[in-house]
Amino acid sequence: MIKENKRDIGQMIKKRLAGLVVGTAMAITGLSSFYTVDQTQQAIVTQFGNPVRIILNQEETKDSKEKTKEMRDRYQDLGISVAEGAGLRFKIPYIQSVTKFDKRLLRWNGYPEQIPTADKKYIWIDTTARFYIEDPLKFLNTVGTEDQAHGRLDDIIDASTRNSITSRNLIEAVRTDERKMRVEVGLEETTSFEQVKEGRKKIVEEIIRDADKICKEKYGIRIHGEGILIKGISYVDEVKESVEKRMMAERQRIAKKYISEGEGEAQRIMGDKEREVKTVLSEAYKTSKGIEGKADAQATEIYAKAFSKDPQFYQFVRTLQLYEEGIGKDTKLILGTDNSLFRLIKGEYGLTQKESNR
């Protein structure tokens, strides 16, 4: 009886395990039957490695609708269906697999490359680009992954850039338009310079056109209309040092001319200032002397009128003034009896004896 119970328990466990395995397998199968396509993605469904369905997720524009229609007509002849839109989708589990690609603009950064121009000037060109996957099936068959796409773009864009740069002079690569360029020569400016026929904008357009044509035809990749940018142009090290030295020497020469011109202008200003100061002082001296002469004349006239009333008093005052001007403060004056001042004090010039004794 115990053996029968053990047998029943074993069979029960086996049934439960089998049910668990079957349930798990069904759950896995159900989960693997569905997949999602995000709004930023596009996908390809393959069956045993062969594509059977393409899910596009294009923007609703006139160009995108035409591209989708053209792609649908082209792939339907090959037995591949084309669907549109993001969301939850169904596939046959275990038989079919899904490969997803980003539909947004992707960035490519090139390596700086040494390129000679048509006028034999070696420069470093550093470029960058924006691209997107237009035909995911062609991209899957020819490229495979985004990392491999970067390798293809290295060859295509670098080659297009080299072809465009080597066929033009340096001025075409560094200038964007035909705006007159003002170049300083010494202390003067001139507009004479090498004429720009196309400019960098035309070069970039040519690089985009050539690279986009190859990418579209071979790999299902498109270069964005304004996606390529020359982000750096510089001389190679061998030329850069000599160019910098020449530029420094030219700047120093121009600076010395500015300094010399400034010093000359400063001397001219100082000379004008001194001349104006002397003119002002001369006019002021002339005016002051005129005023002083008029004042002296008026004073003399006043003195004359005053002293004309008493000539002897004038003689007395004038004599005192002469002595005051001729004798210092610490000088003692000894007068003899025959001295005019003594006689003037004694009253010989009209003073009374009583007044003289005072």
C-alpha positions as CSV (number, residue, x, y, z in Angstrom):
1,M,0.0,0.0,0.0
2,I,2.9,2.3,0.8
3,K,4.4,1.6,-2.6
4,E,1.2,2.5,-4.4
5,N,1.0,5.8,-2.6
6,K,4.6,6.6,-3.5
7,R,3.8,5.7,-7.1
8,D,0.7,8.0,-7.1
9,I,2.7,10.9,-5.7
10,G,5.5,10.4,-8.3
11,Q,2.9,10.5,-11.1
12,M,1.3,13.6,-9.7
13,I,4.7,15.4,-9.5
14,K,5.4,14.4,-13.1
15,K,2.1,15.7,-14.3
16,R,2.6,19.0,-12.5
17,L,6.1,19.4,-13.9
18,A,4.8,18.6,-17.4
19,G,2.1,21.2,-17.0
20,L,4.6,23.7,-15.7
21,V,6.9,23.1,-18.7
22,V,4.0,23.3,-21.1
23,G,2.7,26.5,-19.5
24,T,6.2,28.1,-19.6
25,A,6.7,27.1,-23.2
26,M,3.3,28.5,-24.1
27,A,4.1,31.8,-22.3
28,I,7.4,32.1,-24.0
29,T,5.8,31.4,-27.3
30,G,3.1,34.0,-26.7
31,L,5.7,36.6,-25.6
32,S,7.9,35.9,-28.6
33,S,5.0,36.3,-30.9
34,F,4.7,40.0,-30.3
35,Y,7.2,42.9,-30.7
36,T,7.0,46.7,-30.5
37,V,8.3,49.3,-32.9
38,D,9.0,52.6,-31.3
39,Q,8.2,55.9,-33.0
40,T,12.0,56.5,-33.4
41,Q,12.5,53.1,-35.1
42,Q,11.9,51.2,-38.2
43,A,12.1,47.3,-38.4
44,I,12.6,44.4,-40.7
45,V,11.1,40.9,-40.1
46,T,13.1,38.0,-41.4
47,Q,12.1,34.4,-41.7
48,F,15.0,31.9,-41.7
49,G,17.2,34.9,-42.6
50,N,15.1,36.1,-45.5
51,P,13.2,39.4,-45.2
52,V,9.4,39.1,-45.3
53,R,8.2,42.4,-43.9
54,I,9.4,46.0,-43.6
55,I,7.9,48.4,-41.0
56,L,8.5,52.0,-41.9
57,N,7.9,54.9,-39.5
58,Q,8.2,57.9,-41.8
59,E,7.1,61.5,-41.1
60,E,3.8,62.5,-42.7
61,T,5.2,64.7,-45.5
62,K,4.7,64.7,-49.3
63,D,8.2,63.4,-49.9
64,S,7.9,60.6,-47.3
65,K,4.6,59.4,-48.8
66,E,6.2,59.2,-52.2
67,K,9.2,57.4,-50.9
68,T,7.0,54.9,-49.0
69,K,4.9,54.2,-52.1
70,E,8.0,53.7,-54.3
71,M,9.5,51.3,-51.7
72,R,6.2,49.4,-51.3
73,D,5.9,48.9,-55.1
74,R,9.5,47.8,-55.4
75,Y,9.5,45.3,-52.6
76,Q,6.0,43.8,-53.2
77,D,7.4,42.4,-56.5
78,L,9.9,40.5,-54.3
79,G,7.2,39.2,-52.0
80,I,8.1,41.5,-49.2
81,S,5.3,43.4,-47.5
82,V,5.7,47.0,-46.4
83,A,3.8,48.3,-43.3
84,E,3.8,51.8,-41.7
85,G,3.5,53.1,-38.1
86,A,4.8,52.4,-34.7
87,G,3.1,50.1,-32.1
88,L,2.6,46.4,-31.1
89,R,3.0,43.9,-33.9
90,F,2.8,40.1,-34.4
91,K,5.3,37.6,-35.8
92,I,5.6,33.9,-36.0
93,P,7.6,32.7,-33.0
94,Y,10.9,30.9,-33.4
95,I,10.7,31.2,-37.2
96,Q,10.7,34.9,-37.6
97,S,13.1,37.5,-36.0
98,V,13.0,41.3,-35.9
99,T,15.9,43.7,-36.6
100,K,15.4,47.4,-35.7
101,F,17.1,50.5,-36.9
102,D,17.0,54.1,-35.7
103,K,15.1,56.4,-38.1
104,R,16.3,59.6,-36.6
105,L,19.3,61.7,-37.8
106,L,22.5,60.0,-36.8
107,R,25.9,61.7,-36.3
108,W,29.1,60.9,-38.1
109,N,32.4,62.5,-37.1
110,G,35.4,62.1,-39.5
111,Y,39.1,62.2,-38.6
112,P,41.1,65.3,-39.5
113,E,42.7,64.6,-42.9
114,Q,45.7,66.3,-44.6
115,I,44.7,67.5,-48.1
116,P,46.6,69.7,-50.6
117,T,44.7,72.5,-52.3
118,A,45.0,73.4,-56.0
119,D,47.5,76.2,-55.1
120,K,49.8,73.6,-53.3
121,K,48.9,74.5,-49.7
122,Y,48.6,71.6,-47.4
123,I,45.8,71.9,-44.8
124,W,44.0,69.8,-42.2
125,I,40.3,69.3,-42.9
126,D,38.0,68.2,-40.1
127,T,34.4,67.3,-41.2
128,T,31.2,66.1,-39.6
129,A,27.9,64.9,-41.0
130,R,24.3,64.0,-40.2
131,F,22.7,61.0,-42.0
132,Y,19.6,58.8,-41.7
133,I,18.6,55.3,-42.9
134,E,16.1,55.7,-45.7
135,D,15.9,52.0,-46.9
136,P,16.3,49.7,-43.9
137,L,16.3,46.5,-46.1
138,K,19.1,47.7,-48.3
139,F,21.0,49.0,-45.2
140,L,20.6,45.5,-43.6
141,N,21.9,43.7,-46.7
142,T,24.8,46.0,-47.5
143,V,25.9,47.5,-44.2
144,G,24.3,45.7,-41.2
145,T,24.9,48.0,-38.3
146,E,25.4,51.7,-37.5
147,D,29.0,51.1,-36.6
148,Q,29.7,49.6,-40.0
149,A,27.9,52.5,-41.5
150,H,30.4,54.8,-40.0
151,G,33.2,52.9,-41.7
152,R,31.4,53.3,-45.1
153,L,30.9,57.0,-44.5
154,D,34.6,57.4,-43.7
155,D,35.5,56.3,-47.2
156,I,32.7,58.1,-49.0
157,I,32.7,61.5,-47.4
158,D,36.5,61.7,-47.0
159,A,36.9,60.9,-50.7
160,S,34.3,63.5,-51.8
161,T,35.9,66.1,-49.5
162,R,39.4,65.4,-50.9
163,N,38.1,65.6,-54.5
164,S,36.4,69.0,-53.8
165,I,39.3,70.5,-51.9
166,T,42.1,69.5,-54.2
167,S,40.4,71.0,-57.2
168,R,40.2,74.5,-55.7
169,N,42.4,77.1,-54.2
170,L,42.6,77.6,-50.4
171,I,40.6,80.9,-50.5
172,E,37.6,78.9,-51.8
173,A,37.7,76.7,-48.7
174,V,38.0,79.4,-46.1
175,R,35.6,82.0,-47.6
176,T,31.8,81.5,-47.7
177,D,30.9,84.3,-50.1
178,E,32.2,87.0,-52.5
179,R,32.1,89.8,-49.9
180,K,35.0,92.1,-50.4
181,M,37.8,91.4,-48.0
182,R,39.6,94.3,-46.4
183,V,43.3,93.6,-45.9
184,E,45.5,95.9,-43.9
185,V,48.8,96.7,-45.4
186,G,50.9,98.8,-43.1
187,L,48.7,101.7,-41.9
188,E,46.4,101.6,-44.9
189,E,43.6,99.3,-45.9
190,T,43.0,97.8,-49.3
191,T,40.3,95.7,-50.8
192,S,42.4,94.0,-53.4
193,F,42.5,90.2,-52.8
194,E,42.1,87.0,-54.6
195,Q,38.6,86.7,-56.0
196,V,36.3,84.1,-54.6
197,K,34.5,82.3,-57.4
198,E,32.5,79.7,-55.4
199,G,33.2,79.7,-51.7
200,R,33.0,77.0,-49.0
201,K,29.2,76.8,-49.3
202,K,29.4,75.5,-52.9
203,I,32.1,73.1,-51.8
204,V,29.9,71.7,-49.1
205,E,27.0,71.4,-51.4
206,E,29.1,69.5,-53.9
207,I,30.4,67.1,-51.1
208,I,26.8,66.4,-50.0
209,R,25.6,65.8,-53.5
210,D,28.4,63.3,-54.4
211,A,28.3,61.5,-51.0
212,D,24.5,61.3,-50.9
213,K,24.3,59.8,-54.4
214,I,26.7,57.0,-53.5
215,C,25.1,56.3,-50.1
216,K,21.6,56.2,-51.5
217,E,22.5,53.9,-54.4
218,K,24.7,51.4,-52.5
219,Y,23.7,51.4,-48.8
220,G,20.2,52.9,-48.4
221,I,21.6,55.8,-46.5
222,R,20.8,59.5,-47.1
223,I,22.9,62.5,-46.2
224,H,20.8,65.3,-44.7
225,G,20.4,68.3,-46.9
226,E,22.6,70.5,-44.6
227,G,24.3,67.6,-42.9
228,I,27.9,68.0,-43.8
229,L,29.9,70.7,-42.1
230,I,33.6,71.6,-42.4
231,K,34.2,72.3,-38.7
232,G,38.0,72.9,-38.9
233,I,40.6,74.1,-41.4
234,S,44.2,74.6,-40.4
235,Y,47.7,74.5,-41.9
236,V,49.8,71.4,-41.4
237,D,52.5,71.7,-38.7
238,E,55.3,72.2,-41.2
239,V,53.6,75.2,-42.7
240,K,51.8,76.5,-39.7
241,E,54.9,77.6,-37.8
242,S,56.4,79.6,-40.6
243,V,53.0,81.2,-41.3
244,E,52.6,82.2,-37.7
245,K,56.1,83.7,-37.6
246,R,55.4,85.6,-40.8
247,M,52.1,86.9,-39.3
248,M,53.8,87.9,-36.1
249,A,56.5,89.8,-37.9
250,E,53.9,91.6,-40.0
251,R,51.9,92.5,-36.9
252,Q,55.0,93.8,-35.2
253,R,56.0,95.9,-38.2
254,I,52.5,97.4,-38.3
255,A,52.6,98.0,-34.6
256,K,55.9,99.8,-34.9
257,K,54.4,102.0,-37.6
258,Y,51.4,102.7,-35.3
259,I,53.7,103.6,-32.5
260,S,55.8,105.9,-34.7
261,E,52.8,107.6,-36.1
262,G,51.4,108.0,-32.5
263,E,54.6,109.5,-31.2
264,G,54.7,112.0,-34.2
265,E,51.1,112.9,-33.5
266,A,51.9,113.4,-29.8
267,Q,54.8,115.7,-30.6
268,R,52.5,117.7,-32.9
269,I,49.9,118.0,-30.3
270,M,52.5,119.1,-27.7
271,G,53.9,121.7,-30.1
272,D,50.4,123.1,-30.8
273,K,49.7,123.2,-27.0
274,E,52.9,125.0,-26.2
275,R,52.3,127.5,-29.0
276,E,48.8,128.1,-27.8
277,V,50.0,128.5,-24.2
278,K,52.6,131.1,-25.3
279,T,50.0,132.9,-27.3
280,V,47.6,133.0,-24.4
281,L,50.4,134.2,-22.0
282,S,51.6,136.8,-24.4
283,E,48.1,138.2,-24.9
284,A,47.6,138.1,-21.1
285,Y,50.9,139.9,-20.5
286,K,50.0,142.5,-23.2
287,T,46.6,143.1,-21.6
288,S,48.0,143.3,-18.1
289,K,50.6,145.8,-19.1
290,G,48.0,147.9,-20.9
291,I,45.9,147.8,-17.7
292,E,48.9,148.6,-15.6
293,G,49.9,151.5,-17.9
294,K,46.4,153.0,-17.7
295,A,46.5,152.6,-13.9
296,D,49.9,154.3,-13.6
297,A,48.6,157.1,-15.8
298,Q,45.5,157.5,-13.7
299,A,47.6,157.4,-10.5
300,T,50.1,159.9,-11.9
301,E,47.2,162.2,-12.9
302,I,45.7,161.9,-9.4
303,Y,49.1,162.5,-7.7
304,A,49.7,165.5,-10.0
305,K,46.4,167.0,-9.1
306,A,46.9,166.4,-5.4
307,F,50.5,167.6,-5.2
308,S,49.9,170.6,-7.4
309,K,48.0,172.2,-4.5
310,D,51.1,172.0,-2.2
311,P,54.4,171.5,-4.1
312,Q,56.6,171.7,-0.9
313,F,54.5,168.8,0.6
314,Y,55.0,166.8,-2.5
315,Q,58.7,167.5,-2.3
316,F,58.8,166.3,1.3
317,V,56.8,163.1,0.6
318,R,58.8,162.3,-2.5
319,T,62.1,162.7,-0.6
320,L,60.9,160.4,2.1
321,Q,59.9,157.8,-0.6
322,L,63.4,158.0,-2.1
323,Y,65.1,157.4,1.3
324,E,62.7,154.6,2.0
325,E,63.5,152.9,-1.3
326,G,67.3,153.4,-0.9
327,I,67.7,152.4,2.8
328,G,67.1,149.0,4.2
329,K,65.3,148.1,7.4
330,D,68.5,147.5,9.4
331,T,70.3,150.5,8.1
332,K,71.0,153.6,10.4
333,L,70.8,157.0,8.8
334,I,73.1,159.8,9.9
335,L,72.2,163.2,8.5
336,G,74.5,166.2,8.3
337,T,73.3,169.8,8.9
338,D,73.7,170.4,5.2
339,N,71.5,167.4,4.2
340,S,68.4,168.3,2.3
341,L,66.2,166.0,4.3
342,F,67.6,167.6,7.5
343,R,67.0,171.0,6.2
344,L,63.5,169.9,5.1
345,I,62.8,168.7,8.6
346,K,64.3,171.9,10.2
347,G,61.8,173.9,8.2
348,E,63.9,175.5,5.5
349,Y,61.3,174.4,2.9
350,G,58.4,176.2,4.5
351,L,58.0,174.5,7.9
352,T,57.8,176.7,10.9
353,Q,60.4,176.5,13.7
354,K,57.8,175.2,16.1
355,E,56.8,172.5,13.6
356,S,60.4,171.6,13.0
357,N,61.1,171.2,16.6
358,R,58.3,168.7,16.9
